[in-house]
Amino acid sequence: MTDSRRYEFEETTPTIADSANVARDATLVGDVRVGPDASVWPGVVLRGDIDPVIVGGESHVGDNAVLHAARLGERVMVGHGAVLNETTVGDGSMVGFNSTVSDTHIGHGSIVAVGTVVPEGLDIPAESFARGAPAKVTPLSETTFDVEEAFEAYSSGDYSDLANRHTDLFK
């Protein structure tokens, strides 16, 4: 069964790199660009109507996440159920499951913990750790987190491989 939820908005149609994997039941509206080796999992909504939604190369958007007018850099991981509204996420960052992020910038190499609420206008500097509701920000250098170790555990490459193995789930 083929389910393709790709919608034009004001003469702009989503574009997906040939090497990307987008689940058939993900919804893409308007100015949405999915980069090479990226994955967009089931139930995701990418809505590019007021501004583009960009999913950078080797970035992954987990099940049921919602991105509206959001931009992800390269090698970004967005967890299941996260909501990003008018937000930019720098290269090599992670946004945890069920996080809510609105109208902000997350610097490169940062981690937003599971369930974190980043309120409108609270920018997360590069290489920071944000957690809580509302978010409190700590430089990663003052924590025990190792971003590279986290990426090894939840590697972008592993997600690409997993997506490629789901032959019936993706386009």
Helices and strands as residue ranges (DSSP letters): E 5-7, E 15-16, E 21-22, E 27-34, E 39-40, E 45-55, E 60-61, E 66-68, E 71-72, E 77-78, E 83-85, E 88-89, E 94-95, E 100-102, E 105-106, E 111-112, E 117-118, E 128-131, E 136-139, G 140-142, H 147-153, H 156-165
